[in-house]
Amino acid sequence: MPSRLADAFRSYRARRAYREAARALEAMDDHLLKDIGIARSQIWSAIKNSR
């Protein structure tokens, strides 16, 4: 049982980290995104592939 709780907590923290990263990238202007090599339409895929 504790393992399920730990897994759920890890999953929650991972989703939260994804959302925080997305918010940070979405707050950047297009020029800055271009400087780091991603387009606005690529934000979510860049986050998911960053692991």
C-alpha positions as CSV (number, residue, x, y, z in Angstrom):
1,M,0.0,0.0,0.0
2,P,2.7,2.6,0.8
3,S,4.2,1.9,-2.6
4,R,1.0,3.0,-4.3
5,L,0.9,6.2,-2.3
6,A,4.5,6.9,-3.1
7,D,3.9,6.2,-6.8
8,A,0.8,8.5,-6.8
9,F,2.9,11.3,-5.1
10,R,5.7,10.9,-7.6
11,S,3.2,11.1,-10.5
12,Y,1.6,14.2,-9.0
13,R,5.0,15.9,-8.6
14,A,6.0,15.0,-12.2
15,R,2.8,16.5,-13.6
16,R,3.2,19.6,-11.5
17,A,6.8,20.0,-12.8
18,Y,5.6,19.7,-16.4
19,R,2.9,22.4,-15.8
20,E,5.5,24.7,-14.1
21,A,7.9,24.2,-17.0
22,A,5.2,24.9,-19.5
23,R,4.1,28.1,-17.8
24,A,7.7,29.3,-17.7
25,L,8.2,28.6,-21.4
26,E,4.8,30.0,-22.4
27,A,5.6,33.2,-20.5
28,M,8.7,33.8,-22.8
29,D,8.3,35.8,-26.0
30,D,8.8,34.2,-29.4
31,H,12.3,35.7,-29.8
32,L,13.6,34.1,-26.6
33,L,12.0,30.8,-27.4
34,K,13.8,30.9,-30.8
35,D,17.0,31.6,-29.0
36,I,16.7,28.4,-27.0
37,G,15.7,26.5,-30.1
38,I,12.0,25.8,-29.8
39,A,8.9,27.2,-31.3
40,R,5.8,28.0,-29.3
41,S,4.0,25.0,-30.8
42,Q,6.8,22.7,-29.6
43,I,6.7,23.7,-25.9
44,W,4.8,20.5,-24.7
45,S,6.9,18.1,-26.8
46,A,10.1,19.8,-25.7
47,I,9.0,19.3,-22.0
48,K,8.0,15.7,-22.5
49,N,11.2,14.9,-24.4
50,S,13.5,16.6,-21.9
51,R,13.8,13.5,-19.7
